[in-house]
Amino acid sequence: MNFENGYAIGIDTGGTYTDTVIVKCADSSVVATAKSPTTHHNLSLGLAASLDKALAESGIDPAEVNLVSVSTTLATNAVVENKGAKVGLFIIGSGKVVRLPVVTVRYITGGHKVTGAEYDPLDIESLVDGITDMKGHVDSYAVCSAMSIKNPAHEAIAEKAISMTDPKPVFCSHRISTKAGQKERAATTVLNARLMPVMKDFLEGVGKALDERKLGKLVVVIRGNATSMSMEKAVERAADTFASGPASTAYYGCVYSPAKDALIVDVGGTTTDVTLIRNSKPTIQDSGSIIGDWETHVEAVEMFTVGVGGDSFSRITRSGNLEVGPGRVVPLCMAGDIPLPEKWLGKGNDARLIKIGPAVAENPEDQILIYLAENGPSTFGQIMKGLDLGEITLSTKLEKLVRVQVVDEVGFTPTDALHVLNKIDIGNREMSVSGAAVLGIEFDLNGDEFAEKVLDMTRFKIENAMLEHIVRKEIGGNMAGIVAGRSASPLVRFDVSLNLPIVGIGAAADCLLSEVAEKLHTKAVYPEHHEVGNALGAVRMALDNMNKESK
């Protein structure tokens, strides 16, 4: 395909926003950008809204779009949130117990030696019994045999036996990984099996949205190791999309950083991701990444993620301490029609307001939804008292409803603090000012002073994440702990400097990172279009890959 003319589109679906960028293929110059809230209950809706905004701004003919590149945090979030298919695992040739996110695991005699010679004959009877036991209880199967990278015969037999008994998908480790280490290969295979339906649903939504707009000419998905693959391959190797967003972040930094070595810091709504580029290249974990609690063979950019961002829940605990993150809430200024915070906002269980969300509930008779329909937006404490539920029970129920946006949680956030101080203007400032005034009373502070306190804590967490990542990589884990805990004692004080620039990405980056850079005796830069840097990184990466392949 000719990439000297026409346009290319980059799309990044993050935890809070879905960003779209349209660029000219010839020189990668930006034609239009757009942001829309990520709709977790149906990811394609937020994607379509962002896409339509960018297309309307650009005024281009969809027929001129030659390439669409997609990056996403979907795989990462699915692992964290324990989403995905129910997997049955067969381990062949090892009786060593593995702890993986599966419904059930069956250990079977068999496997091969490092030479490829058979170690033990495959126990067919045990294999068939295992399939019979798992059928009807799992959505997919994972098979991992000892040294299948040298001889996959036993995995192939198991795959055939499963397919003859149950038409569910089967994932074999020799197709997912070519590296030694049965435990890591098993983890990689299981995560692919778990994530496949999640990625399949998402990419079907992407495909539908693109086809409706006649944009499906060539679509690629960004891998976590800063390369691209087809949508079909992304379903087959869903775990490879782990760190897809940070890979796009790192690539954006490689293209737009003022120096060959730099720290790329993506301040999102939910998290802040820190990646390092050396000699204008992302640093890649070639041996494999830790995904959730599991060591895998998935190649991905080295990154450090901290649970703090623009929409981090900033609350006062029952004991009177201020905490920022790691949870995310809808900022007061973006919450729409709710009572003024001065009428409900407090500390502890009254720090967040629960309201009906945009998604349609599968179970409209849920007691929480009935309570909200009858009483309107209510604090966590009010619901707990009204329904006579324990704190843990209510938290568990709400977590499930919030995840699919059936209900929204509203609270004070760094985004609100920035509104109070007139540093951004994207929402209803009156709500933010009211919230800051109420919460400031707890510390004998006025609203502006409380907002500064929230931002100081937010910046400190981001600063620690940056230092911990680079010190752990360059010096070692023990030193990283010392640096991160340098403010824990009033008897010890030392200064830290960074000898490389910070490249900020995200809409709130320039409001938070300049002060961090000053404390670390370096500079923060915010290249043009940094607010949609992930989407721009995704499309630049794909275009560069395509141009290399065509030469």
C-alpha positions as CSV (number, residue, x, y, z in Angstrom):
1,M,0.0,0.0,0.0
2,N,1.2,3.5,-0.8
3,F,1.8,5.6,2.3
4,E,3.2,8.6,0.4
5,N,-0.3,10.1,0.1
6,G,-3.5,10.1,2.1
7,Y,-4.0,9.9,5.8
8,A,-3.5,7.7,8.8
9,I,-5.5,7.5,12.1
10,G,-4.2,6.7,15.6
11,I,-6.6,5.6,18.3
12,D,-5.8,5.0,22.0
13,T,-8.4,3.6,24.4
14,G,-7.2,4.4,27.9
15,G,-8.8,3.9,31.3
16,T,-10.4,7.4,31.3
17,Y,-10.3,8.8,27.7
18,T,-10.2,7.5,24.2
19,D,-8.0,9.7,22.0
20,T,-7.9,10.0,18.2
21,V,-5.3,11.6,16.0
22,I,-5.4,12.1,12.2
23,V,-2.1,12.6,10.4
24,K,-0.9,13.0,6.8
25,C,1.0,9.9,5.7
26,A,3.5,11.8,3.8
27,D,5.1,13.7,6.7
28,S,3.1,12.6,9.8
29,S,1.8,16.2,10.4
30,V,-1.2,16.3,12.6
31,V,-4.5,17.3,10.9
32,A,-7.0,16.8,13.7
33,T,-7.2,15.5,17.3
34,A,-10.1,14.5,19.6
35,K,-10.8,13.1,23.1
36,S,-13.9,11.4,24.4
37,P,-14.6,9.6,27.7
38,T,-13.9,5.9,27.6
39,T,-17.2,4.0,27.8
40,H,-16.3,0.8,29.7
41,H,-19.7,-0.7,29.4
42,N,-19.3,-0.6,25.6
43,L,-15.8,0.5,24.5
44,S,-16.8,1.0,20.9
45,L,-19.1,3.9,21.9
46,G,-16.4,6.1,23.2
47,L,-14.1,5.1,20.3
48,A,-16.8,6.1,17.8
49,A,-17.5,9.4,19.5
50,S,-13.8,10.3,19.5
51,L,-13.4,9.2,15.9
52,D,-16.4,11.2,14.7
53,K,-15.0,14.4,16.4
54,A,-11.6,14.0,14.7
55,L,-13.2,13.3,11.3
56,A,-15.5,16.3,11.6
57,E,-12.6,18.6,12.5
58,S,-10.4,17.3,9.7
59,G,-13.0,17.4,7.0
60,I,-11.2,14.6,5.1
61,D,-12.7,11.9,2.9
62,P,-12.6,8.6,4.7
63,A,-11.6,7.0,1.4
64,E,-8.3,8.8,1.7
65,V,-7.5,7.0,5.0
66,N,-4.9,4.3,4.3
67,L,-4.1,3.1,7.8
68,V,-5.7,2.9,11.3
69,S,-3.5,2.1,14.3
70,V,-5.0,1.1,17.7
71,S,-3.4,1.0,21.1
72,T,-5.2,0.1,24.3
73,T,-4.8,-0.6,28.0
74,L,-7.6,-3.2,27.7
75,A,-5.4,-6.3,28.4
76,T,-3.7,-4.7,31.3
77,N,-7.0,-3.6,32.9
78,A,-8.6,-7.0,32.3
79,V,-5.8,-8.7,34.2
80,V,-6.0,-6.2,37.1
81,E,-9.8,-6.5,37.2
82,N,-9.8,-10.3,36.9
83,K,-11.8,-10.3,33.7
84,G,-11.7,-12.8,30.8
85,A,-12.5,-16.4,29.9
86,K,-12.7,-19.3,32.3
87,V,-9.6,-21.4,31.4
88,G,-8.9,-25.1,31.9
89,L,-5.1,-25.9,32.0
90,F,-3.3,-29.1,31.1
91,I,0.3,-29.3,32.3
92,I,2.1,-32.2,30.6
93,G,5.4,-33.6,32.1
94,S,5.5,-31.8,35.4
95,G,3.9,-32.3,38.7
96,K,5.0,-29.0,40.1
97,V,2.1,-27.0,41.3
98,V,1.5,-23.7,39.5
99,R,-0.7,-20.9,40.6
100,L,-2.4,-19.3,37.7
101,P,-5.8,-17.7,37.0
102,V,-7.5,-20.8,35.8
103,V,-10.7,-22.6,36.8
104,T,-9.0,-26.0,37.0
105,V,-5.6,-27.6,36.2
106,R,-4.8,-31.2,35.3
107,Y,-1.3,-32.6,35.6
108,I,-0.5,-35.4,33.0
109,T,2.4,-37.7,32.5
110,G,4.4,-37.0,29.3
111,G,6.7,-34.3,27.9
112,H,10.0,-34.2,26.2
113,K,13.7,-33.7,27.0
114,V,15.8,-30.8,25.9
115,T,17.0,-32.9,23.0
116,G,13.4,-33.3,21.7
117,A,13.3,-37.0,22.7
118,E,10.2,-38.2,24.6
119,Y,10.7,-38.1,28.3
120,D,7.5,-40.1,29.2
121,P,4.7,-41.4,27.0
122,L,1.7,-39.2,27.0
123,D,-1.0,-40.5,29.4
124,I,-3.9,-40.4,26.9
125,E,-6.4,-41.8,29.4
126,S,-5.8,-39.1,32.0
127,L,-5.9,-36.5,29.2
128,V,-9.4,-37.7,28.0
129,D,-10.6,-37.8,31.6
130,G,-9.5,-34.3,32.2
131,I,-11.2,-33.0,29.1
132,T,-14.5,-34.8,30.1
133,D,-14.2,-33.2,33.6
134,M,-13.6,-29.7,32.2
135,K,-16.2,-29.7,29.4
136,G,-19.0,-27.4,30.2
137,H,-17.1,-25.6,33.0
138,V,-14.5,-23.7,30.9
139,D,-14.6,-21.2,28.0
140,S,-11.1,-22.2,26.6
141,Y,-8.2,-24.5,27.1
142,A,-4.5,-24.0,27.7
143,V,-1.9,-26.7,27.1
144,C,1.7,-26.6,28.2
145,S,4.0,-29.6,27.8
146,A,7.6,-29.9,29.0
147,M,10.1,-28.8,26.3
148,S,7.4,-28.4,23.7
149,I,9.6,-25.7,22.2
150,K,11.9,-28.6,21.1
151,N,9.1,-31.1,20.3
152,P,5.4,-30.0,20.4
153,A,4.0,-33.5,19.6
154,H,2.3,-34.0,23.0
155,E,0.7,-30.5,22.8
156,A,-0.5,-31.3,19.3
157,I,-2.1,-34.6,20.4
158,A,-3.8,-32.8,23.4
159,E,-5.1,-30.1,21.1
160,K,-6.6,-32.7,18.7
161,A,-8.2,-34.6,21.5
162,I,-9.8,-31.5,23.0
163,S,-11.1,-30.3,19.6
164,M,-12.7,-33.7,19.0
165,T,-14.5,-33.5,22.4
166,D,-15.2,-29.8,22.9
167,P,-15.2,-27.0,20.2
168,K,-13.9,-24.3,22.5
169,P,-10.6,-22.5,21.7
170,V,-7.3,-24.3,22.5
171,F,-4.0,-22.5,23.2
172,C,-0.8,-24.4,23.0
173,S,2.4,-23.0,24.6
174,H,4.7,-23.7,21.6
175,R,2.6,-21.4,19.5
176,I,2.7,-18.6,22.1
177,S,6.4,-18.8,23.3
178,T,9.7,-20.1,22.0
179,K,11.5,-19.7,25.3
180,A,12.5,-22.2,27.9
181,G,10.7,-22.1,31.3
182,Q,7.5,-24.1,31.6
183,K,6.0,-22.0,34.3
184,E,6.4,-18.8,32.3
185,R,5.2,-20.5,29.1
186,A,2.1,-21.8,31.0
187,A,1.3,-18.3,32.4
188,T,1.7,-16.8,28.9
189,T,-0.6,-19.4,27.4
190,V,-3.2,-19.0,30.1
191,L,-3.3,-15.2,29.8
192,N,-3.8,-15.5,26.0
193,A,-6.6,-17.9,26.6
194,R,-8.2,-15.6,29.2
195,L,-7.8,-12.4,27.2
196,M,-8.8,-13.7,23.8
197,P,-12.6,-13.1,24.3
198,V,-12.0,-9.6,25.8
199,M,-9.8,-8.6,22.9
200,K,-12.1,-10.2,20.4
201,D,-15.1,-8.2,21.7
202,F,-13.2,-5.0,21.7
203,L,-11.7,-5.4,18.2
204,E,-15.1,-6.5,16.8
205,G,-16.4,-3.2,18.1
206,V,-13.4,-1.3,16.6
207,G,-14.0,-3.1,13.3
208,K,-17.7,-2.2,13.3
209,A,-17.1,1.4,14.0
210,L,-14.4,1.6,11.3
211,D,-16.5,-0.2,8.7
212,E,-19.5,2.0,9.4
213,R,-17.2,5.0,8.5
214,K,-15.5,3.1,5.6
215,L,-12.1,3.2,7.4
216,G,-11.3,-0.5,7.6
217,K,-8.8,-0.5,4.7
218,L,-5.8,-1.5,6.9
219,V,-6.0,-1.8,10.7
220,V,-3.2,-2.7,13.0
221,V,-2.9,-3.1,16.8
222,I,0.1,-2.0,18.8
223,R,2.0,-4.7,20.8
224,G,3.6,-4.0,24.1
225,N,7.1,-4.4,22.6
226,A,6.5,-1.3,20.3
227,T,5.7,-3.2,17.1
228,S,2.4,-3.6,15.4
229,M,0.2,-6.6,14.3
230,S,-3.0,-7.3,12.5
231,M,-6.4,-7.4,14.3
232,E,-6.6,-11.2,13.7
233,K,-3.2,-11.7,15.3
234,A,-4.1,-9.4,18.2
235,V,-7.0,-11.8,19.1
236,E,-4.8,-14.9,18.7
237,R,-2.0,-13.3,20.8
238,A,-4.0,-11.1,23.1
239,A,-1.4,-11.1,25.8
240,D,1.0,-9.3,23.4
241,T,-1.2,-6.2,23.8
242,F,-0.2,-5.9,27.4
243,A,1.5,-2.5,27.8
244,S,0.2,-1.4,24.3
245,G,-0.5,2.0,25.7
246,P,2.9,2.5,27.4
247,A,4.6,1.3,24.1
248,S,2.8,4.1,22.2
249,T,3.9,6.5,25.0
250,A,7.5,5.4,24.7
251,Y,7.4,5.7,20.9
252,Y,5.9,9.2,21.1
253,G,8.8,10.1,23.4
254,C,11.4,8.6,20.9
255,V,10.0,10.8,18.1
256,Y,9.4,14.0,20.0
257,S,12.0,14.0,22.9
258,P,14.6,16.8,22.8
259,A,17.3,14.2,23.9
260,K,18.1,10.6,23.0
261,D,17.8,9.6,26.7
262,A,14.6,10.7,28.4
263,L,11.9,9.7,30.9
264,I,8.5,9.6,29.3
265,V,5.7,10.3,31.8
266,D,2.1,9.7,30.8
267,V,-0.3,11.3,33.3
268,G,-3.7,9.7,32.6
269,G,-6.9,9.9,34.5
270,T,-6.5,6.7,36.4
271,T,-2.7,6.0,36.4
272,T,0.6,7.6,35.6
273,D,2.9,5.4,33.4
274,V,6.7,6.0,33.4
275,T,8.9,4.6,30.6
276,L,12.5,5.2,29.8
277,I,14.0,5.7,26.3
278,R,17.7,5.2,25.7
279,N,19.4,6.2,22.5
280,S,16.0,7.1,21.1
281,K,14.7,3.6,21.6
282,P,12.2,2.2,24.2
283,T,13.8,-0.1,26.8
284,I,12.2,-3.6,26.2
285,Q,11.9,-6.5,28.7
286,D,13.1,-9.1,26.2
287,S,13.0,-12.0,28.8
288,G,9.3,-11.3,29.6
289,S,7.1,-9.1,31.6
290,I,5.3,-9.6,34.9
291,I,1.6,-9.3,34.2
292,G,-0.5,-9.0,37.3
293,D,1.1,-11.6,39.7
294,W,2.5,-13.8,36.9
295,E,5.9,-14.0,35.2
296,T,5.4,-14.4,31.5
297,H,7.3,-14.5,28.2
298,V,5.4,-11.5,26.9
299,E,7.9,-8.9,25.5
300,A,6.9,-5.4,26.5
301,V,8.4,-2.0,27.2
302,E,9.8,-1.6,30.7
303,M,7.5,0.6,32.7
304,F,6.4,1.6,36.1
305,T,2.8,2.4,36.8
306,V,1.5,4.2,39.9
307,G,-2.2,4.5,40.7
308,V,-2.5,8.3,40.6
309,G,-3.8,10.6,37.9
310,G,-6.1,13.4,37.1
311,D,-9.2,11.6,38.4
312,S,-7.7,10.0,41.5
313,F,-10.0,9.9,44.4
314,S,-8.8,12.5,46.9
315,R,-10.5,12.0,50.2
316,I,-10.0,12.5,53.9
317,T,-10.1,9.3,55.9
318,R,-12.0,8.7,59.1
319,S,-8.8,9.3,61.0
320,G,-8.3,12.7,59.3
321,N,-5.5,11.9,56.8
322,L,-5.6,13.0,53.2
323,E,-5.2,10.2,50.6
324,V,-4.9,10.5,46.9
325,G,-5.5,7.4,44.7
326,P,-5.2,4.7,43.8
327,G,-9.0,4.6,43.1
328,R,-10.6,6.7,40.4
329,V,-13.8,8.7,40.6
330,V,-15.7,11.1,38.4
331,P,-14.4,14.6,39.3
332,L,-17.0,16.9,40.9
333,C,-16.6,19.3,38.0
334,M,-17.5,16.6,35.5
335,A,-20.3,14.9,37.4
336,G,-23.3,16.7,35.8
337,D,-26.5,17.2,37.8
338,I,-25.6,16.5,41.5
339,P,-26.2,18.5,44.7
340,L,-23.5,21.0,45.7
341,P,-20.7,19.3,47.6
342,E,-21.4,21.5,50.6
343,K,-24.6,19.6,51.1
344,W,-23.1,16.1,51.3
345,L,-19.3,16.0,51.1
346,G,-17.4,14.9,54.2
347,K,-14.7,12.5,55.3
348,G,-14.7,8.7,55.5
349,N,-17.8,7.1,54.0
350,D,-19.2,10.5,53.0
351,A,-16.2,11.3,50.8
352,R,-17.9,10.0,47.6
353,L,-21.3,10.3,46.0
354,I,-22.9,7.4,44.2
355,K,-25.2,8.1,41.3
356,I,-26.9,6.2,38.4
357,G,-24.4,5.8,35.5
358,P,-24.8,5.7,31.7
359,A,-25.0,2.0,31.2
360,V,-28.1,-0.2,31.3
361,A,-28.2,-2.6,34.2
362,E,-28.5,-6.3,33.6
363,N,-30.3,-6.6,36.9
364,P,-32.4,-3.4,37.4
365,E,-33.8,-4.9,40.6
366,D,-30.4,-4.6,42.3
367,Q,-31.0,-3.2,45.8
368,I,-28.4,-0.4,45.3
369,L,-30.1,0.7,42.1
370,I,-33.5,0.7,43.7
371,Y,-32.2,2.8,46.6
372,L,-30.6,5.3,44.2
373,A,-33.8,5.5,42.1
374,E,-35.8,6.2,45.2
375,N,-33.4,8.6,47.0
376,G,-31.3,10.1,44.2
377,P,-27.5,10.5,44.4
378,S,-26.3,9.3,47.9
379,T,-23.0,9.0,49.7
380,F,-21.5,5.6,50.4
381,G,-22.3,6.1,54.1
382,Q,-26.0,6.9,53.4
383,I,-26.4,3.8,51.2
384,M,-24.7,1.6,53.8
385,K,-27.0,2.9,56.5
386,G,-30.1,2.9,54.3
387,L,-29.6,-0.7,53.2
388,D,-28.1,-2.0,56.4
389,L,-25.1,-3.4,54.6
390,G,-21.5,-3.8,55.9
391,E,-18.8,-1.7,54.5
392,I,-17.0,-4.6,52.8
393,T,-20.2,-6.0,51.3
394,L,-21.3,-2.7,49.9
395,S,-17.8,-2.0,48.5
396,T,-17.8,-5.3,46.7
397,K,-21.2,-4.8,45.2
398,L,-20.4,-1.2,44.1
399,E,-17.1,-2.2,42.6
400,K,-18.9,-4.5,40.1
401,L,-21.5,-1.8,39.2
402,V,-18.9,0.9,38.8
403,R,-16.7,-1.3,36.6
404,V,-19.5,-1.5,33.9
405,Q,-20.6,2.1,34.5
406,V,-24.1,1.1,35.8
407,V,-23.3,3.5,38.6
408,D,-20.7,6.3,38.9
409,E,-18.7,7.3,42.0
410,V,-18.1,11.1,42.3
411,G,-15.5,12.7,44.5
412,F,-12.8,15.4,44.8
413,T,-9.8,14.8,42.5
414,P,-6.6,16.5,41.3
415,T,-8.7,17.7,38.3
416,D,-10.9,19.5,40.7
417,A,-7.9,21.0,42.4
418,L,-6.7,22.3,39.1
419,H,-10.1,23.9,38.5
420,V,-10.0,25.6,41.9
421,L,-6.7,27.2,41.1
422,N,-7.8,28.2,37.6
423,K,-5.2,26.0,35.9
424,I,-7.7,24.2,33.6
425,D,-11.2,24.9,32.5
426,I,-13.0,21.8,31.2
427,G,-15.8,21.5,33.7
428,N,-18.0,23.2,36.3
429,R,-15.6,25.1,38.5
430,E,-18.3,25.9,41.0
431,M,-18.5,22.3,42.1
432,S,-14.8,22.0,42.5
433,V,-14.6,25.2,44.6
434,S,-17.4,24.1,46.8
435,G,-15.7,20.7,47.4
436,A,-12.3,22.2,48.2
437,A,-13.9,24.7,50.7
438,V,-15.7,21.9,52.6
439,L,-12.7,19.6,52.7
440,G,-10.2,22.4,53.6
441,I,-12.0,23.0,56.8
442,E,-10.7,19.6,58.1
443,F,-7.1,21.0,57.9
444,D,-7.9,24.7,58.8
445,L,-7.2,25.5,55.1
446,N,-9.1,27.6,52.6
447,G,-10.2,26.1,49.3
448,D,-7.1,27.2,47.4
449,E,-4.8,25.9,50.1
450,F,-6.5,22.5,50.2
451,A,-6.3,22.3,46.4
452,E,-2.5,22.9,46.6
453,K,-2.3,20.2,49.2
454,V,-3.9,17.7,46.9
455,L,-1.7,18.6,44.0
456,D,1.4,18.5,46.2
457,M,0.6,14.9,47.2
458,T,-0.2,14.0,43.6
459,R,3.1,15.3,42.4
460,F,5.0,13.6,45.2
461,K,3.5,10.2,44.1
462,I,4.5,10.8,40.5
463,E,8.0,11.9,41.5
464,N,8.4,8.8,43.6
465,A,7.2,6.6,40.7
466,M,9.7,8.2,38.3
467,L,12.6,7.8,40.7
468,E,11.8,4.3,41.7
469,H,11.6,3.2,38.1
470,I,14.9,4.7,37.0
471,V,16.8,3.8,40.2
472,R,15.5,0.2,40.1
473,K,16.7,-0.1,36.5
474,E,20.0,1.7,36.8
475,I,21.2,0.9,40.3
476,G,19.0,-1.8,41.9
477,G,15.9,-2.5,44.0
478,N,17.4,-1.8,47.4
479,M,18.4,1.7,46.4
480,A,15.0,2.3,44.8
481,G,13.3,1.7,48.2
482,I,15.6,4.1,49.9
483,V,14.9,6.8,47.4
484,A,11.2,6.3,47.4
485,G,11.1,6.4,51.2
486,R,13.4,9.4,51.6
487,S,10.8,11.5,53.3
488,A,9.7,8.8,55.8
489,S,12.0,10.1,58.6
490,P,12.5,13.7,59.8
491,L,16.1,12.7,60.8
492,V,17.3,12.0,57.2
493,R,17.2,14.3,54.2
494,F,18.9,14.0,50.8
495,D,18.4,15.6,47.4
496,V,18.0,13.7,44.2
497,S,18.6,14.9,40.6
498,L,17.7,13.5,37.2
499,N,20.3,13.8,34.5
500,L,17.8,13.5,31.7
501,P,14.7,15.5,30.6
502,I,11.1,14.5,31.3
503,V,8.7,14.3,28.4
504,G,5.1,14.9,29.6
505,I,2.1,13.2,28.0
506,G,-1.6,13.7,28.8
507,A,-3.9,16.6,29.2
508,A,-2.9,17.4,32.8
509,A,0.9,16.7,32.4
510,D,1.9,20.3,32.1
511,C,0.0,21.2,35.2
512,L,1.7,18.6,37.3
513,L,5.1,17.7,36.0
514,S,6.8,21.2,35.8
515,E,7.1,21.4,39.6
516,V,8.3,17.8,39.8
517,A,11.0,18.5,37.2
518,E,12.1,21.6,39.2
519,K,12.5,19.5,42.4
520,L,14.6,17.0,40.5
521,H,16.8,19.7,38.9
522,T,15.8,18.8,35.3
523,K,13.3,20.2,32.8
524,A,10.0,19.0,31.6
525,V,9.0,19.4,28.0
526,Y,5.5,19.1,26.5
527,P,5.7,18.6,22.7
528,E,2.9,19.7,20.5
529,H,-0.2,17.5,20.9
530,H,1.2,15.9,24.0
531,E,-2.4,15.7,25.4
532,V,-3.0,12.9,22.8
533,G,0.5,11.6,22.8
534,N,-0.4,7.9,23.0
535,A,-2.6,8.0,19.9
536,L,0.0,10.0,18.1
537,G,2.7,7.5,19.2
538,A,0.5,4.6,18.0
539,V,0.1,6.0,14.5
540,R,3.7,7.2,14.1
541,M,4.9,3.7,15.1
542,A,2.6,2.0,12.6
543,L,3.5,4.3,9.8
544,D,7.3,4.0,10.5
545,N,6.9,0.1,10.6
546,M,5.0,0.1,7.3
547,N,7.5,2.4,5.6
548,K,10.4,0.2,6.7
549,E,8.6,-2.9,5.4
550,S,7.9,-1.3,2.0
551,K,11.6,-0.5,1.4
